[in-house]
Amino acid sequence: MSTSTASTSTSTAIHLAGISKTFSTSSGDVVALDDIDLDIPQGAFVSLLGPSGCGKSTLLRVIGDLVTPTAGTVQVAGTSAAEARRTRQYGMAFQAPGLMDWRTVRRNVELPLQVQGVGRAERRQRADEMLELVKLTQFADHRPRQLSGGMQQRVAIARALAMQPRVLLMDEPLGALDEMNREHLQRELLRIWRATGTTVVFVTHSIPEAVFLSTEVVVMSPRPGRIASRIPVDLPYPRTDETRLTDEFQAAERHVRERLHAVLEPSTAGL
Amino acid sequence: MSALAPVERPVRLPRGRGLLAPLAPAALLGVVLLVAWQLVVIVGGVQAYLLPAPSAIARVILSDAPVLLSAARPTATAVVLAVLAGTVLGVLASVIIAMFEGLARVVLALVALAGCAPIVALAPIFNAWFGSTSIASKVAVATLSVTIPVVVGTTRGLLTVSETHREYMQSVSASRLQLLLHVRLPGALPALFDGLRVGATLAVIAVIVSEYFGGTSNALGVLIANTAAMSRFDQTWAAVFAASLLGLALYGLVAVVERLAVPWRSATLG
């Protein structure tokens, strides 16, 4: 199903080969992922797009070594996913910000550094840098619950970036936000991605979001989860709100939409 | 278009209206009840040995203040020691129980069942073990009374970890100890204090009742038992009042410590 892209000339950040994942449930085995091959180049912003149940979140967790695949291999920057997690190469953000109420905003961003054993002074300095990056410096001493949902998600992104991870894994991090906040954070996310050069894998079920953010959109099909198509998005960066209004953006969006609908209604595909 | 910046204002937390404000209606009701009590005794001509008037009890409290204070000291000491020991033991037990996630639910159910038993009923047995005049037997019964609700609350808190927190800590390769220190224990603090409030109330009951069965010659429970035996009910009521004050003070202390330890929970009394 998957086709190799031309961009293999740059170094590969994430290499997936023959990944399958079967979950055992009381009503029998469920194949969540079936024989997935995917190479993600260093510095890419790749979206995993698909309907519920297509295994996109599971695939993200396989990359992050939070789910062990039934078959296949994962390599992140030349090492195994387990080794990459152990050496703290991942920054993760989820649909729920998942901040800790018992810590201030700054101490939330410091948490991964504390886990890593970074000293107090450096921890604080790095956290303040990250808060500056997500433009929340003035809220450093607030409690998470004092912030809006969008601001909490920005803190979660700052926390994910604090260890300067090689790979940023994001599971619908903007899914719970209203449209205004969502588009604002999409722009912020692109700015941060371009500032840090991190490789991003981004799970979403929003077509415009995937197109706006990504260097490449990976469309997945459900039951069993497979890669249906890989669509490079050639729109130039920096992308702004004006980008959304261009013919090129709308053409790319239409293209992704057609591929996704082919996945949803295989019987009507191509008609 | 880009001028349309999204509105993102920090949400204001509802500020606590001070520690005492919520108590005002309760205090008012208390005063009304005391006045009604006084009226019933005077108008109804109730004999003092059956029910002394609040004014008579107040007179005894004032005149016997030194006696009450010296009796309150060993009682308060036993209660405070029991609350401290019960909290430490309870938290340690909870951490151990929560380490075995498979068994934890079963053990928790057993502990909750044990909590249904009237622990104070063990007082005569503990008196026999530790000596009826020693403070140790009182502290032991009360410690058990505190430990059980603290274990039930804290263990539930430790077992309740949000999936996002768990996955996040896993993604940064946090150890089990780090998960415990940074997520589970702070997350369990509100539940710990819920248990401790119950435990603190039970501790006062446990110490007073233990003292009924023999105490250091001077303690509130002993005073209550002895004056009642001599039908000096005005003195008995005065000692009961002192014991209630002790319970109230302890409850207030727990509430204050909770505010300091759990500042993210908009704490209110009640």
Interface residues (C-beta under 8 A of the other chain):
Chain A: R61 G64 L66 R85 R86 T87 R88 Y90 G91 M92 F94 A96 P97 G98 M100 D101 W102 R103 L111 P112 Q114 V115 Q116 F139 H142 R143 R145 Q146 L147 S148 G150 M151 M163 L169 M180 N181 E183 H184 T240 D241 E242
Chain B: M1 S2 L4 A5 P6 V7 E8 R9 P10 V11 R12 L13 S162 T164 H165 E167 Y168 M169 Q170 S171 V172 S173 A174 Q178 H182 V183 P186 G187 L189 V262 P263 W264
